[in-house]
Amino acid sequence: MMIKNICCMGAGYVGGPTMAVIADHCPNIQVTVVDLNQQRIDAWNDSDLSRLPVYEPGLDFVVDRARGRNLHFSTDVDSAIAAADIVFISVNTPTKVKGLGAGQASDLRWVEACSRQVANAAQGHTIVVEKSTLPVRTAETIRTILEASQAPLQEGEVPKSFAVLSNPEFLAEGTAIRDLECPDRVLIGGEDDDSINALADVYMHWVEPAKILRTNLWSSELSKLTANAFLAQRISSINSVAALCESTGADVQEVARAIGTDSRIGPKFLQSGPGFGGSCFQKDILNLVYLCRHFGLPEVASYWESVVELNTWQQHRISRLIVQRLFGTVTGKRVAILGFAFKADTNDTREAPAIRIALDLLEEGAQLAIHDPKVEQAQIARDLREAPVELDPATGKSQGLSGVGSWLSANSVEEAVEGADAVVLLTEWSQYKSLDWQDLSRRMRRPAWVFDSRTIVDPDQVRSAGLRLWCVGNGSL
């Protein structure tokens, strides 16, 4: 099967970068990314590449090379589907907030809507590829919808046929382009060998054939959930050890280095911090929990659920620790929050640890000054469900109500720490690793604290500036 046209439904964090890399490496294939959000499509088409809706290092260069040649962004969904040999479904699958499985099961409304639209608009034979992270056996639902569209033909109509494949993404935000360019593996699950080979041929434009793994549909779907669950488990595990290190005088970095040299364990995902965030880890583990309970495996469900519970506990633990170190109260105190994205090199804030920690501090009455080099004020306001306050021109202080928590967006680190009682580092942006602590110290109210949840500051520089320091997992400080 010769692939000439690809359509991707969903222009978000997965669809946009993935299709940009495919188009970049496959100049003879026309790639169209479609979305119903006109504003998002306009951003992808903006001549100013700094305005792309997704921030990823290197993404702007890839888009610039392919856009207008064989990479297109459009809201004309039906036309793109009709022309496509392959349709990727790459839409959001959030956790359900109500109804059956609320709080754990995935909300598949957008996947179903995409499947129905493909069923109506497709022409001839179409390979439909699950790119979104989905529960096991979702492909069965997609296939049922597609097969239902194969009604008796009218005279002159071209018969439709479909093949459903699972091709989960394993990229990490912040390193997405590198992960797409040099993947550890490309996983394709399906039952139709011709369709599997057609999709594999697309990837073989730049991926070694040995790295393209073929499985059945259900193994592919479950592999994605399991991979994220294992990675999240390591984060919760090292954070549990970090808490123990703080109580015993051990250093979690030294412990991580010691166990990471064991070839059976390895060094990756052993960096303690404020917990995992992003669109996948929590959602996928909770989905796994729901599936385990559905299939009568409550012990397995409880095991994986504890990974999420410990992650939440770690974030509340940091919030409580900040309040305790600031003499038991942060009411009316200015606290500078450095970093709001869930990790460095992305503007994604979904499930970011900063959200839960900031909400805890706001509830305690803190006056937060939040700085992040890539996250916009409007996004922070949506995440905190609260509008920012303005600075009083006369006093330079926030105009929030006395004793009530409030926040403002700072344009610089210096602005954030002005008059602050504490600095809380929550995202490991590279610019935060080389701050001038002597200068920042002079701007703060004494005694002042630095809470480093990412272990990125130089302890000697912070202490020599007259600041008190807490680093996650270091009981010797």
C-alpha positions in Angstrom: 0.0 0.0 0.0 1.5 3.3 -1.1 0.8 6.2 1.5 0.4 9.5 -0.2 -1.8 11.5 2.3 -1.9 11.5 6.0 -4.5 13.2 8.2 -4.1 13.8 11.9 -7.2 14.7 14.0 -6.0 16.9 16.9 -3.4 19.7 16.8 -2.2 19.4 20.3 0.9 18.4 22.2 1.1 15.0 20.4 -0.5 15.6 17.0 1.4 18.8 16.1 5.0 17.7 16.8 4.5 14.1 15.6 3.1 15.1 12.2 5.7 17.8 11.8 8.5 15.2 12.2 6.7 12.8 9.8 6.3 15.5 7.2 9.9 16.6 7.7 11.2 13.1 7.0 8.6 12.1 4.3 8.6 15.0 1.8 6.6 12.9 -0.7 3.7 12.4 1.8 1.2 15.2 2.3 0.5 15.6 6.0 -2.6 17.6 7.2 -3.3 18.3 10.8 -6.9 19.2 11.5 -8.6 20.7 14.5 -11.9 22.4 15.2 -10.2 25.1 17.2 -9.6 27.9 14.7 -7.4 29.8 17.1 -5.1 26.8 17.5 -4.9 26.2 13.8 -4.1 29.9 13.2 -1.3 29.7 15.8 0.2 26.7 13.9 0.0 28.7 10.7 1.4 31.9 12.2 4.4 33.3 10.4 6.0 34.1 13.8 7.2 30.7 14.9 7.5 31.8 18.4 3.7 31.8 18.6 3.2 28.1 17.9 0.7 26.8 20.4 3.1 24.1 21.6 6.5 25.0 22.9 9.1 22.3 22.3 12.8 22.9 21.7 13.5 22.4 18.0 9.9 22.3 17.0 9.9 25.7 15.3 12.8 24.6 13.0 10.9 21.4 12.0 7.7 23.2 11.3 9.5 25.9 9.3 11.1 23.3 7.0 7.9 21.4 6.2 5.0 23.9 6.6 3.7 25.0 3.2 5.6 22.2 1.4 3.9 19.0 2.7 2.8 20.0 6.2 -0.6 21.7 6.5 -2.9 22.9 9.3 -6.6 23.2 8.7 -10.1 23.2 10.1 -11.5 21.5 7.0 -11.7 18.1 8.7 -13.9 16.2 6.2 -11.7 17.1 3.2 -8.6 16.0 4.9 -10.1 12.7 6.0 -11.5 12.1 2.5 -8.0 12.5 0.9 -6.2 10.5 3.5 -4.8 7.0 3.3 -4.0 7.1 7.0 -6.0 9.0 9.7 -4.3 9.4 13.1 -6.7 10.0 16.0 -4.7 12.2 18.4 -7.3 14.0 20.6 -7.6 14.5 24.3 -8.8 11.6 26.5 -9.2 13.2 30.0 -10.2 11.4 33.1 -14.0 11.4 33.5 -15.3 13.8 36.1 -18.8 12.3 36.4 -20.8 9.3 35.7 -19.6 5.7 35.5 -15.9 5.5 36.3 -15.6 9.1 37.3 -12.2 10.0 38.6 -10.5 7.0 37.0 -11.9 6.0 33.6 -11.0 7.9 30.4 -13.5 10.1 28.8 -13.6 8.8 25.2 -16.2 11.2 23.8 -13.7 12.9 21.4 -12.4 9.5 20.2 -15.9 8.4 19.4 -16.7 11.7 17.7 -13.6 11.3 15.6 -14.4 7.8 14.7 -17.9 8.8 13.5 -16.5 11.6 11.4 -14.0 9.3 9.8 -16.7 6.8 9.1 -18.8 9.5 7.3 -16.0 11.3 5.4 -13.5 8.6 4.5 -13.2 7.4 0.9 -11.9 4.0 -0.2 -9.6 2.1 2.1 -8.5 4.0 5.2 -6.1 3.0 7.9 -7.3 4.5 11.2 -4.5 4.8 13.8 -5.0 5.3 17.6 -2.4 7.8 18.6 -4.2 9.0 21.8 -3.5 7.1 25.0 -6.5 4.8 25.3 -7.9 2.0 27.5 -7.3 -1.5 26.4 -9.9 -2.6 23.7 -10.8 0.9 22.6 -9.9 -0.2 19.1 -12.9 -2.5 19.3 -15.2 0.5 19.8 -13.5 2.4 16.9 -13.8 -0.6 14.6 -17.5 -1.1 15.5 -18.3 2.5 14.6 -16.4 2.2 11.3 -17.9 -1.1 10.3 -21.4 0.3 10.9 -20.8 2.9 8.3 -20.3 0.3 5.6 -24.0 0.4 4.5 -25.2 -1.0 1.1 -23.7 1.1 -1.7 -25.6 3.4 -3.9 -25.0 3.2 -7.6 -21.6 4.7 -8.4 -20.4 4.8 -4.8 -16.8 3.7 -4.0 -16.8 1.0 -1.3 -15.3 1.9 2.1 -13.0 -0.3 4.1 -11.0 0.3 7.2 -8.1 -1.1 9.2 -7.6 -0.1 12.8 -4.1 0.1 14.3 -2.7 1.2 17.6 0.5 3.3 17.5 0.9 4.9 20.9 3.4 7.8 21.4 6.2 7.5 23.9 7.6 11.0 23.6 8.3 13.2 26.7 7.4 16.8 26.7 10.5 19.0 26.7 12.4 16.4 24.6 9.6 15.5 22.1 11.5 16.3 18.9 14.5 14.4 20.0 12.3 11.5 21.1 10.5 11.5 17.7 13.7 11.8 15.7 15.5 9.1 17.6 12.9 6.9 19.3 13.7 3.9 21.5 11.0 2.0 19.6 8.0 2.6 17.5 5.1 0.3 18.5 2.4 -0.8 16.0 -0.4 -3.0 17.1 -2.9 -4.5 14.6 -4.3 -7.5 12.9 -3.9 -6.5 9.2 -0.3 -7.1 8.1 -0.6 -4.9 4.9 -1.8 -1.9 7.0 0.9 -2.5 9.7 3.6 -2.6 7.0 2.2 0.5 5.3 2.5 2.5 8.6 5.9 0.9 9.3 7.1 2.1 5.9 6.3 5.6 6.9 8.5 5.4 10.0 11.3 3.6 8.1 12.0 6.8 6.3 14.1 7.6 9.4 13.7 4.8 12.0 15.7 1.6 11.9 13.5 -1.4 11.1 14.7 -3.2 14.2 13.2 -0.5 16.4 9.7 -1.0 14.9 7.9 -3.4 17.1 4.7 -5.2 15.9 2.2 -6.6 18.4 -1.5 -7.3 18.5 -3.9 -4.4 19.2 -4.5 -5.1 22.8 -0.8 -5.5 23.7 0.0 -2.2 22.1 -2.8 -0.4 23.9 -1.8 -1.9 27.3 1.9 -1.2 26.7 1.4 2.5 26.7 -0.5 2.5 30.0 2.1 0.2 31.5 5.1 2.2 30.4 3.7 5.4 32.0 2.7 3.5 35.1 6.2 2.1 35.6 7.8 5.5 35.1 5.5 7.2 37.5 6.1 4.4 40.0 9.8 5.2 40.0 9.1 8.9 40.7 6.8 8.1 43.6 9.3 5.5 44.9 12.2 7.9 45.0 10.1 10.7 46.5 9.1 8.3 49.3 12.8 7.7 49.9 13.5 11.5 49.8 11.1 12.0 52.7 12.9 9.3 54.7 16.3 10.9 53.8 15.1 14.2 55.3 14.2 12.5 58.5 17.4 10.4 58.9 20.1 12.7 57.6 20.7 10.8 54.4 20.9 12.5 51.0 18.5 11.2 48.4 20.9 12.2 45.5 23.6 10.0 47.0 21.1 7.2 47.5 19.8 7.6 43.9 23.4 7.5 42.5 24.2 4.4 44.6 21.1 2.4 43.4 21.2 3.8 39.9 24.6 2.2 39.2 22.9 -1.2 39.6 22.4 -2.3 36.0 19.1 -3.9 37.0 17.7 -0.5 38.2 19.5 2.1 36.1 19.7 5.9 36.8 16.7 7.3 34.9 13.7 8.7 36.8 15.5 8.7 40.1 15.5 12.4 40.5 13.4 13.4 43.6 11.1 16.4 43.3 7.6 17.7 43.8 6.0 14.8 42.0 5.0 13.9 38.5 2.7 16.0 36.4 1.7 16.3 32.7 -1.2 14.9 30.8 -0.4 11.2 30.9 1.0 9.8 34.1 -1.9 10.3 36.6 -4.5 9.8 33.9 -3.0 6.6 32.6 -2.5 5.1 36.1 -6.0 5.9 37.1 -7.2 4.3 33.9 -5.2 1.2 34.7 -6.7 1.2 38.2 -10.2 1.4 36.7 -9.5 -1.5 34.3 -8.1 -3.7 37.0 -11.2 -3.2 39.2 -13.4 -3.8 36.1 -11.7 -7.1 35.5 -11.9 -8.2 39.1 -8.3 -7.4 40.2 -8.8 -5.2 43.3 -5.4 -5.9 44.8 -3.6 -4.9 41.5 -5.8 -1.8 41.4 -4.9 -0.8 44.9 -1.2 -1.2 44.2 -1.2 1.2 41.2 -3.6 3.6 43.0 -1.0 4.0 45.8 1.4 5.5 43.2 -0.9 8.4 42.6 -1.8 8.8 46.3 1.9 9.1 47.2 2.4 11.7 44.4 -0.4 13.8 45.8 1.0 13.3 49.4 4.4 14.6 48.2 2.9 17.9 47.0 0.9 18.5 50.1 4.0 17.6 52.2 6.0 20.4 50.5 3.1 22.9 51.1 2.9 22.0 54.8 6.7 22.2 55.1 6.8 25.7 53.7 4.1 26.8 56.1 5.9 25.2 59.1 9.3 26.8 58.2 7.7 30.2 57.9 6.8 30.1 61.6 3.5 28.2 61.1 1.7 30.7 58.9 2.0 32.3 55.5 -1.0 34.5 55.8 -0.2 37.9 54.2 3.4 36.7 53.4 4.7 37.0 49.9 6.0 33.7 48.4 7.8 33.7 45.1 6.9 30.7 43.0 9.6 30.0 40.3 8.2 27.7 37.6 4.6 26.7 36.9 5.0 24.3 34.0 5.0 20.6 35.1 8.6 20.3 33.8 11.2 22.4 32.0 11.2 23.1 28.3 7.4 22.9 27.9 4.5 25.3 28.4 2.2 22.5 29.5 0.7 22.9 33.0 -1.6 19.9 33.0 -1.5 18.2 36.5 1.6 20.4 37.3 2.8 20.0 40.9 2.8 23.8 41.1 -1.0 23.9 40.9 -1.6 21.8 44.0 1.2 23.5 46.0 0.0 27.0 44.9 -3.6 26.2 45.8 -2.5 24.9 49.3 -0.6 28.1 49.9 -3.4 30.3 48.7 -5.7 28.5 51.1 -3.3 29.4 53.9 -3.6 33.1 52.9 -0.2 33.5 51.0 0.4 36.3 48.5 2.0 34.4 45.6 4.2 36.0 42.9 4.5 33.5 40.1 7.1 33.5 37.4 7.5 31.0 34.5 9.3 31.8 31.2 6.8 30.0 29.0 3.5 29.7 30.8 1.1 32.7 30.2 -0.8 34.5 32.9 -4.1 33.4 31.4 -3.2 29.7 31.8 -2.1 30.2 35.4 -5.5 31.8 36.1 -7.3 28.9 34.6 -5.3 26.4 36.6 -5.8 28.3 39.9 -9.4 29.1 39.1 -8.7 32.6 40.3 -7.8 35.9 38.6 -4.5 37.6 39.5 -4.4 40.8 41.6 -2.6 43.9 40.6 0.3 45.7 42.3 -0.5 48.9 44.2 1.5 51.6 42.3 2.2 53.5 45.6 3.4 50.6 47.7 4.4 48.0 45.1 2.5 45.4 47.0 -0.4 43.3 45.8 -3.9 44.7 46.2 -5.5 41.5 47.5 -7.7 41.5 50.6 -6.0 41.3 53.9 -5.7 37.7 55.1 -7.0 36.3 51.8 -4.7 34.4 49.5 -4.0 36.0 46.1 -1.5 35.7 43.3 0.1 37.8 40.6 2.2 37.1 37.6 5.8 38.4 37.7 7.6 39.4 34.6 11.0 38.5 36.0 12.6 36.5 38.9 13.6 39.8 40.5 10.1 41.1 40.4 8.8 37.8 41.9 11.2 37.9 44.9 10.8 41.6 45.8 9.8 41.7 49.4 9.2 37.9 49.5 9.6 35.8 52.7 10.4 32.7 50.6 11.3 31.4 47.1 9.9 28.1 46.0 11.5 26.5 43.0 9.0 24.1 41.3 10.2 23.8 37.7 13.8 23.0 36.7 14.2 25.7 34.1 17.9 26.2 33.2 17.8 29.9 34.0 16.9 29.1 37.6 20.1 27.1 38.0 22.3 30.2 37.8 20.4 32.9 39.8 22.3 35.7 41.5 21.4 34.8 45.1 23.3 37.7 46.6 21.2 40.2 44.6 17.9 38.3 45.2 18.7 38.1 48.9 18.8 41.9 49.2 15.3 42.1 47.7 13.7 39.7 50.2 12.4 40.2 53.7 14.5 38.5 56.5 14.6 35.9 57.6 14.1 34.4 54.2 13.9 30.9 52.9 14.6 29.1 49.6 12.7 25.9 49.1 14.3 23.9 46.3 12.0 21.1 45.2 14.2 20.3 42.2 17.7 20.3 43.7 19.0 22.8 41.2 20.5 25.6 43.3 24.0 25.7 44.7 23.6 25.4 48.5 26.8 27.3 49.3 25.7 30.3 47.2 22.3 30.4 48.8 23.7 30.1 52.3 26.5 32.7 51.7 23.7 35.1 50.6 22.2 34.8 54.1 19.3 32.7 53.1 17.9 29.5 54.7 17.6 26.5 52.5 15.6 23.4 52.2 16.3 20.9 49.4 14.1 17.9 48.8 15.5 14.7 50.1 18.5 16.2 51.9 18.4 15.7 55.6 21.9 17.1 56.2 21.0 20.7 55.3 
